[in-house]
Amino acid sequence: MIPYSVIDAHCDTLTMLEPGQHLLDCPKHYNVQKQSQYARFLQVMDLWVDKGEHPVNDRVNHYVDFYRQEVERTPEIQTILTREDLVHYFTCPTPQNPAWLLGIEGGECADDSLKRLQELFNQGVRLITLTWNTPNEISDTNLVQRTENPGLTPYGREVVREMNRLGMIIDVSHISDAGFQDVLETTEKPIVASHSNARRLCPHSRNLTDAMFKDLMKNGGVTGMNFCTEFLGGSEDLEQIVRHIEHFAGLGGIAHIGMGSDFDGIDELPGGIRGTESLYRIFDRLLQLNYTDEQVEAIAWKNFYRVFSSVLPLAEAQ
């Protein structure tokens, strides 16, 4: 048993499985058997969608159904729907089974109306990444930014407010810089950048500037370290991930850093990281660098736990 508890805020395995493969034992970066090696491990299981790539509603309906089937065929998995689910999972004194929280990467899943957002919530979705690469009815993106009225649309602001009301976690990875600021101006709850690194170390628009990270800190939010070598600035080894952690920590942000691996959404991993089974090596390295046990626990799971527990709905409110 690997002694760490973990929250990984982003992986794409759900939509990357080949016919006949299942989340329990698929030969991917992530699978349940790898996840089960840890003391406790909550995986945000993302359904990737992009209006520039495929029919949105058909894809969402298909993968929400597939996710439900995977939950049924994997009885050891605990699904996180409420604040009580989350608190019980991480505080129960007896060893816990792995846990999942369902997210959607691409806010076009709710382009139709706020009613659709409610439907997705009723189907168990608890996190939405507001954009992927193609602009949608909510916002433009880090890749395509409008010259006039960039950022959130008026409808996008309604979506943010409705997600606050429902108890859905707002994720701003992939959004434009203007959209990032608009979300912070609109939300009444902490947000996450589930898989975004430091732009100071790797000048890619998918990453956060120091100013954006400081604004995220003021919001009480968290950014998850993305293992994609393109967003790390190199592929030598896991030290690249540690460099980004150290940079944000140097800005006073230890309470605002987490894990957002992007497993199975990326082709190349840093040396020393093979998949979920390797996450512990990052925490071991931080301890070697004289981070305290409390600081490592914060980065491994407690920071995302704080945000998730403050946003997810109470069971009685459902």
Secondary structure, 3 states (H helix, E strand, C coil): CEEEEEEEEEECHHHCCCCCCCCCCCCCCCCHHHHCCEEEEEEEEEEECCCCCCCHHHHHHHHHHHHHHHHHHCCCCEECCCHHHHHHHHHCCCCCCCEEEEEEECHHHHCCCHHHHHHHHHCCEEEEECCCCCCCCCECECCCCCCCCCCECHHHHHHHHHHHHHCCEEECCCECHHHHHHHHHHCCCCCEECCCCECCCCCCCCCECHHHHHHHHHHCCEEEECCCHHHHCCCCCCHHHHHHHHHHHHCCCHHHEEECCCECCCCCCCCCCCCHHHHHHHHHHHHHCCCCHHHHHHHHHHHHHHHHHHHCCCHHHC
